[in-house]
Amino acid sequence: MAAVNLEDEDSLIPAEIKLPSQVFDVAFHPQRDVIAVGEIEGTVTIHSYSTSEQNKKLMELNHHKKACRAVAFSSDGTYLFTASKDKSLQAVDLNTGAVAHTRRKAHDSPINCLKLITDQLIATGDDDGCVKLWDRRTAQCSMEIKENEDFISDMECDSERKILLATSGDGSLSVFNVRRQKLENKSDNVETELLSVAIVKGGRKVVCGTGEGALNIFSWGEWGDFSDRFPGHPQSVDACVAISDNVVVTGSIDGIIRAVHILPNRLLGPVGEHADFPIERIRLSRDGNLIASCSHDQSVKFWNIEHLKTTSLAPGSKKKEAENVCGATSDNFFADL
């Protein structure tokens, strides 16, 4: 399926970044046009990106012995946190390129994801369902909870940095109170993996991508069971990022990146694709105008989603209205559907 151009004709995006091996995660720098990339071979590379000149590789790091599965910048961009299949959590000083802090056996099992809650507090989740909080001031684990029976797939926190949400391969959503350092709630298990999570509607709704292709939507504070469900994807939703209060962008195992309006639930259309290669992660740039996606095709691609941020559909709106909203910014939006 050819990618549909959701951008204005004059809109420019950076060229894709080709890597020598499969990419597991990417992270945008919070202050500069720079992106970090974690690869299956354990290599971490840092690249500049631009619409006016060629992308450049700025740094290559080889501090992990196995696949680097997660990367995240500190809020000032001076440190890069990385987590790996080798079970380590590390922090690299980007002024020197040297590893500043290392926890070699951060988990008993390979780490699958990490979330920077604050500059002093980092959450990690592993292949066996264990979630840990790390306090950088003491360089110690401040919370360790294993309530899940399968891998932690994704994590997100609220705007006040009080609540951490974690999805799991066991089909549940776990809710952690960061300040009290405890598990506050846990949803009922569903019969499919929960693979990704995003917070929308001003913090009132939580969207979880599932292994069967549906989006399960929870109401904040009502964690027992999802309140709504949107079966709009043909295959699993492995990645999901909120680009506004109303719109999420999803990445699926079929290689297609889609824009979806939440409540009312409408599939707005494809943003782009990685051919038939599964999407691993999607991240939002610091200005909210670009997303970066990574896939098994050994590339990082950029997509302009600025015009989608203001999309808002009224309750009861039909598919044609969704087409018209998006078509207002791009004549080609639904050209190939």
Buried (B, 14 or more C-beta within 10 A) or exposed (E): EEBBBBBBEEBEBBBBBEBEEBBBBBBBBBEEBBBBBBBBBBBBBBBBBEEEEEBEEBBEBEBBEBBBBBBBBBEEBBBBBBBBBBBBBBBBEBEEBEBBBEBEEBBEBBBBBBBBBEBEBBBBBBBBBBBBBBBBEEEEBEBEBBBBEBBBBBBBBBEEEBBBBBBBBBBBBBBBBBEEEEBBBBBEBBEBBBBBBBBBBEEEBBBBBBBBBBBBBBBBEEBEEBBBBBEBBEBBBBBBBBBBBBBBBBBBBBBBBBBBBBBBBBBBBBBBBBEEBBBBBBBBBBEEBBBBBBBBBBBBBBBBBBBBBEBEBEEEBEEEBBBBBBBEBBEEBBEEE
